[in-house]
């Protein structure tokens, strides 16, 4: 049981690096989609299998909707209605 928890935590931690990357940062060339290469540039641990699972329409690219659905988008829980977070950004 302990091994399972450690493995699960490691998998979750590995995925969190992609979760923390906003779509705009992952879309390096600004064409409105994220390729596997762009995803791996911001998250070197991302696998082709993870990318394929996120690519729900199978076109070989992640739209903003696919990226946000798979990797959590770029929600800023600290932001208030003005767009500024509590840290002044």
GINORPE-V855384 format. One record per backbone hydrogen bond with DSSP energy under -0.5 kcal/mol. CO is the residue of the C=O (numbers start at 1). NH is the residue of the N-H. Records with the same first field share a line. If there is no record, write none. Layout:
BEGIN
CO = NH + NH
END
This chain:
BEGIN
1 = 5
2 = 6
3 = 7
4 = 8
5 = 9
6 = 10
7 = 11
8 = 12
9 = 13
10 = 14
11 = 15
12 = 16
13 = 17
14 = 17
15 = 18 + 19
16 = 20
18 = 21
20 = 22
22 = 25 + 26
23 = 27
26 = 28
27 = 30
34 = 62
35 = 39
36 = 40
37 = 41
38 = 42
39 = 43
43 = 46
47 = 51
48 = 52
49 = 53
50 = 54
51 = 55
54 = 56
55 = 58
61 = 63
62 = 34
63 = 67
64 = 68
65 = 69
66 = 70
67 = 71
68 = 72
72 = 75
75 = 77
76 = 79
78 = 86
80 = 83
84 = 80
85 = 88
END
